[in-house]
Amino acid sequence: MTSITLSVPEISCDHCKNSIEGAVGELAGVDNVEVIVEARTVDVSFDSPTDVDAVVAAIESQGYEVAAS
């Protein structure tokens, strides 16, 4: 199991939270996804076939930019 935390500066409300959690949660292999609005972060736990690039792509598909770490 891989766990990551991504910074998404544009997160500002529950709509953002629901959009991102829905998109990332649909990826095969994702065990858990949690958006923390106040911290503007996305915590994700996943196994193969999902990888970091797939998670980032799912977030970006919802119109949010993932900050470089």
DSSP file (Angstrom, degrees, kcal/mol; ACC not computed):
  #  RESIDUE AA STRUCTURE BP1 BP2  ACC     N-H-->O    O-->H-N    N-H-->O    O-->H-N    TCO  KAPPA ALPHA  PHI   PSI    X-CA   Y-CA   Z-CA
    1    1 A M              0   0    0      0, 0.0     2,-0.4     0, 0.0    46,-0.2   0.000 360.0 360.0 360.0 131.7    0.0    0.0    0.0
    2    2 A T  E     -A   46   0A   0     44,-3.0    44,-2.7     2,-0.0     2,-0.4  -0.900 360.0-165.3-107.4 136.9    1.3    3.4   -1.0
    3    3 A S  E     +A   45   0A   0     -2,-0.4     2,-0.3    42,-0.2    42,-0.2  -0.986  12.0 172.5-123.5 133.4    0.2    6.6    0.9
    4    4 A I  E     -A   44   0A   0     40,-2.6    40,-2.6    -2,-0.4     2,-0.4  -0.941  23.1-149.2-135.1 157.3    0.8   10.1   -0.4
    5    5 A T  E     -A   43   0A   0     -2,-0.3     2,-0.4    38,-0.2    38,-0.2  -0.994  18.8-166.8-126.0 123.9   -0.3   13.6    0.5
    6    6 A L  E     -A   42   0A   0     36,-2.7    36,-2.3    -2,-0.4     2,-0.5  -0.883  17.4-131.2-112.5 141.8   -0.6   16.1   -2.3
    7    7 A S  E     +A   41   0A   0     60,-0.4    60,-2.9    -2,-0.4    34,-0.2  -0.804  24.0 177.3 -91.8 126.4   -0.9   19.9   -2.0
    8    8 A V    >   -     0   0    0     32,-2.7     3,-2.0    -2,-0.5    58,-0.1  -0.813   7.9-171.1-130.3  89.9   -3.8   21.4   -4.0
    9    9 A P  T 3  S+     0   0    0      0, 0.0    -1,-0.1     0, 0.0    57,-0.1   0.692  78.7  65.0 -59.1 -22.3   -3.8   25.1   -3.2
   10   10 A E  T 3  S+     0   0    0     55,-0.4     2,-0.3    30,-0.1     6,-0.1   0.531  70.7 114.5 -81.8  -5.2   -7.2   25.8   -5.0
   11   11 A I    <   +     0   0    0     -3,-2.0     3,-0.1     1,-0.2    -3,-0.0  -0.501  27.5 143.9 -66.7 126.7   -9.2   23.6   -2.5
   12   12 A S        +     0   0    0     -2,-0.3     2,-0.3     1,-0.2    -1,-0.2   0.464  53.3  18.3-142.5  -6.7  -11.5   26.0   -0.7
   13   13 A C  S  > S-     0   0    0      1,-0.1     4,-1.9    24,-0.0    -1,-0.2  -0.924  81.9 -86.4-158.3 177.7  -14.9   24.4    0.0
   14   14 A D  H  > S+     0   0    0     -2,-0.3     4,-2.9     1,-0.2     5,-0.2   0.803 120.4  60.9 -66.7 -29.4  -16.9   21.2    0.3
   15   15 A H  H  > S+     0   0    0      2,-0.2     4,-2.6     1,-0.2    -1,-0.2   0.935 105.7  47.6 -61.6 -44.5  -17.6   21.2   -3.4
   16   16 A C  H  > S+     0   0    0      2,-0.2     4,-2.5     1,-0.2     5,-0.3   0.942 112.3  50.3 -58.5 -48.2  -13.9   20.9   -4.1
   17   17 A K  H  X S+     0   0    0     -4,-1.9     4,-2.7     1,-0.2     5,-0.3   0.929 112.7  45.4 -56.0 -50.0  -13.7   18.1   -1.5
   18   18 A N  H  X S+     0   0    0     -4,-2.9     4,-2.1     1,-0.2    -1,-0.2   0.892 112.7  50.6 -65.7 -40.4  -16.5   16.2   -3.0
   19   19 A S  H  X S+     0   0    0     -4,-2.6     4,-2.1    -5,-0.2    -2,-0.2   0.940 115.9  40.7 -62.2 -48.3  -15.3   16.6   -6.6
   20   20 A I  H  X S+     0   0    0     -4,-2.5     4,-2.7    -5,-0.2     5,-0.4   0.931 115.3  49.6 -69.1 -46.2  -11.7   15.4   -5.8
   21   21 A E  H  X S+     0   0    0     -4,-2.7     4,-2.1    -5,-0.3    -1,-0.2   0.888 112.6  49.5 -61.6 -37.6  -12.8   12.6   -3.5
   22   22 A G  H  X S+     0   0    0     -4,-2.1     4,-0.9    -5,-0.3    -1,-0.2   0.935 114.1  43.4 -65.6 -46.3  -15.2   11.3   -6.1
   23   23 A A  H >< S+     0   0    0     -4,-2.1     3,-0.5    -5,-0.2     4,-0.3   0.931 119.7  40.7 -67.5 -46.6  -12.7   11.4   -9.0
   24   24 A V  H >< S+     0   0    0     -4,-2.7     3,-1.6     1,-0.2    -1,-0.2   0.885 109.9  59.9 -70.2 -37.9   -9.8    9.9   -7.1
   25   25 A G  H 3< S+     0   0    0     -4,-2.1    -1,-0.2    -5,-0.4    -2,-0.2   0.721  97.2  61.5 -63.3 -21.7  -12.1    7.3   -5.3
   26   26 A E  T << S+     0   0    0     -4,-0.9    -1,-0.3    -3,-0.5    -2,-0.2   0.619  79.7 107.1 -80.0 -12.9  -13.1    5.9   -8.7
   27   27 A L  S X  S-     0   0    0     -3,-1.6     3,-1.7    -4,-0.3     2,-0.2  -0.441  81.4-108.3 -69.3 137.1   -9.6    4.8   -9.6
   28   28 A A  T 3  S+     0   0    0      1,-0.2    22,-0.5    -2,-0.1     3,-0.1  -0.439 103.8  23.5 -63.3 132.4   -8.9    1.1   -9.4
   29   29 A G  T 3  S+     0   0    0      1,-0.3    18,-2.0    -2,-0.2     2,-0.5   0.285  83.3 135.0  95.8  -9.9   -6.7    0.3   -6.4
   30   30 A V  E <   +B   46   0A   0     -3,-1.7    -1,-0.3    16,-0.2    16,-0.3  -0.621  26.1 177.5 -76.6 124.0   -7.6    3.3   -4.3
   31   31 A D  E     +     0   0A   0     14,-2.7     2,-0.3    -2,-0.5    15,-0.2   0.827  65.8   0.8 -91.9 -39.5   -8.2    2.3   -0.8
   32   32 A N  E     -B   45   0A   0     13,-1.7    13,-2.7    -8,-0.0     2,-0.4  -0.992  54.5-176.3-153.8 141.0   -8.8    5.7    0.8
   33   33 A V  E     +B   44   0A   0     -2,-0.3     2,-0.4    11,-0.2    11,-0.2  -0.988   8.1 176.9-139.4 131.7   -9.0    9.3   -0.3
   34   34 A E  E     -B   43   0A   0      9,-2.6     9,-3.0    -2,-0.4     2,-0.5  -0.978  15.2-155.9-138.4 123.5   -9.5   12.3    2.1
   35   35 A V  E     -B   42   0A   0     -2,-0.4     2,-0.8     7,-0.2     7,-0.2  -0.857   6.3-157.8 -95.6 128.2   -9.4   15.9    1.2
   36   36 A I  E  >> -B   41   0A   0      5,-2.5     5,-1.6    -2,-0.5     4,-1.5  -0.890   5.5-168.5-107.8 101.4   -8.6   18.2    4.0
   37   37 A V  T  45S+     0   0    0     -2,-0.8     3,-0.5     1,-0.2    -1,-0.2   0.907  82.9  52.0 -58.3 -48.2  -10.1   21.6    3.0
   38   38 A E  T  45S+     0   0    0      1,-0.3    -1,-0.2     2,-0.1    -2,-0.0   0.850 118.2  37.1 -60.5 -36.8   -8.4   23.7    5.7
   39   39 A A  T  45S-     0   0    0     -3,-0.3    -1,-0.3     2,-0.1    -2,-0.2   0.589 102.7-132.2 -90.0 -12.7   -4.9   22.3    4.9
   40   40 A R  T  <5 +     0   0    0     -4,-1.5   -32,-2.7    -3,-0.5     2,-0.3   0.920  62.7 129.1  57.5  46.8   -5.6   22.2    1.1
   41   41 A T  E   < -AB   7  36A   0     -5,-1.6    -5,-2.5   -34,-0.2     2,-0.4  -0.883  52.4-145.6-129.1 160.5   -4.3   18.7    0.9
   42   42 A V  E     -AB   6  35A   0    -36,-2.3   -36,-2.7    -2,-0.3     2,-0.5  -0.987  12.1-161.0-127.0 119.3   -5.4   15.3   -0.5
   43   43 A D  E     +AB   5  34A   0     -9,-3.0    -9,-2.6    -2,-0.4     2,-0.4  -0.879  16.2 179.6 -99.7 128.9   -4.3   12.2    1.3
   44   44 A V  E     -AB   4  33A   0    -40,-2.6   -40,-2.6    -2,-0.5     2,-0.4  -0.995  18.4-167.6-135.3 135.2   -4.5    9.0   -0.8
   45   45 A S  E     +AB   3  32A   0    -13,-2.7   -14,-2.7    -2,-0.4   -13,-1.7  -0.987  29.2 154.3-117.0 130.8   -3.8    5.3    0.0
   46   46 A F  E     -AB   2  30A   0    -44,-2.7   -44,-3.0    -2,-0.4     2,-0.3  -0.980  31.1-152.1-154.2 161.2   -3.6    3.0   -3.1
   47   47 A D    >   -     0   0    0    -18,-2.0     3,-1.3    -2,-0.3    -2,-0.0  -0.761  50.7 -32.7-123.0 172.5   -2.3   -0.1   -4.6
   48   48 A S  T 3  S+     0   0    0      1,-0.3    -1,-0.1    -2,-0.3     3,-0.1  -0.324 114.8  40.5 -57.0 144.1   -1.5   -1.1   -8.2
   49   49 A P  T 3  S+     0   0    0      0, 0.0    -1,-0.3     0, 0.0   -20,-0.1  -0.988 108.3  73.1 -88.7  -2.1   -2.8   -0.4  -10.9
   50   50 A T    <   +     0   0    0     -3,-1.3     2,-0.3   -22,-0.5    -4,-0.1  -0.460  60.5 174.7 -73.0 144.6   -3.1    3.2   -9.6
   51   51 A D     >  -     0   0    0     -2,-0.1     4,-1.9    -3,-0.1     3,-0.4  -0.834  48.4 -88.1-137.6 178.9    0.0    5.3   -9.3
   52   52 A V  H  > S+     0   0    0     -2,-0.3     4,-2.7     1,-0.2     5,-0.2   0.887 124.6  55.2 -58.6 -41.6    0.8    8.9   -8.4
   53   53 A D  H  > S+     0   0    0      1,-0.2     4,-2.4     2,-0.2    -1,-0.2   0.877 107.2  50.2 -61.3 -37.7    0.4   10.1  -12.0
   54   54 A A  H  > S+     0   0    0     -3,-0.4     4,-2.1     2,-0.2    -1,-0.2   0.891 110.7  49.2 -67.5 -39.4   -3.1    8.6  -12.1
   55   55 A V  H  X S+     0   0    0     -4,-1.9     4,-2.1     2,-0.2    -2,-0.2   0.938 112.4  47.6 -64.5 -46.9   -4.1   10.4   -8.9
   56   56 A V  H  X S+     0   0    0     -4,-2.7     4,-2.8     1,-0.2     5,-0.2   0.918 111.2  51.6 -60.1 -44.0   -2.7   13.7  -10.1
   57   57 A A  H  X S+     0   0    0     -4,-2.4     4,-1.9     1,-0.2    -1,-0.2   0.887 108.3  51.4 -61.3 -39.8   -4.5   13.2  -13.4
   58   58 A A  H  X S+     0   0    0     -4,-2.1     4,-0.5     2,-0.2    -1,-0.2   0.902 112.0  46.6 -64.7 -41.1   -7.8   12.5  -11.6
   59   59 A I  H ><>S+     0   0    0     -4,-2.1     5,-1.3     1,-0.2     3,-1.3   0.934 113.1  48.8 -65.6 -45.8   -7.4   15.7   -9.5
   60   60 A E  H ><5S+     0   0    0     -4,-2.8     3,-1.8     1,-0.3    -2,-0.2   0.804 100.9  64.9 -65.2 -29.2   -6.5   17.8  -12.6
   61   61 A S  H 3<5S+     0   0    0     -4,-1.9    -1,-0.3     1,-0.3    -2,-0.2   0.724  98.8  55.4 -65.7 -19.5   -9.5   16.4  -14.5
   62   62 A Q  T <<5S-     0   0    0     -3,-1.3    -1,-0.3    -4,-0.5    -2,-0.2   0.401 128.1 -98.7 -92.5   1.6  -11.7   18.1  -11.9
   63   63 A G  T < 5S+     0   0    0     -3,-1.8     2,-0.4     1,-0.3    -3,-0.2   0.611  83.7 122.3  95.6  13.5  -10.0   21.5  -12.7
   64   64 A Y      < -     0   0    0     -5,-1.3     2,-0.5   -48,-0.1    -1,-0.3  -0.853  53.4-136.3-111.2 145.5   -7.5   21.6   -9.8
   65   65 A E        -     0   0    0     -2,-0.4     2,-0.5    -3,-0.1   -55,-0.4  -0.855  13.3-137.4-102.0 132.0   -3.8   22.0  -10.1
   66   66 A V        -     0   0    0     -2,-0.5   -58,-0.2   -58,-0.1     2,-0.1  -0.761  25.5-123.8 -87.2 128.1   -1.5   19.9   -7.9
   67   67 A A        -     0   0    0    -60,-2.9   -60,-0.4    -2,-0.5     2,-0.1  -0.435  27.3-105.8 -72.6 143.8    1.4   21.9   -6.5
   68   68 A A              0   0    0      1,-0.1    -1,-0.1    -2,-0.1   -62,-0.0  -0.420 360.0 360.0 -65.7 141.8    4.9   20.7   -7.2
   69   69 A S              0   0    0     -2,-0.1    -1,-0.1    -3,-0.1    -2,-0.0   0.435 360.0 360.0-106.5 360.0    6.5   19.1   -4.1
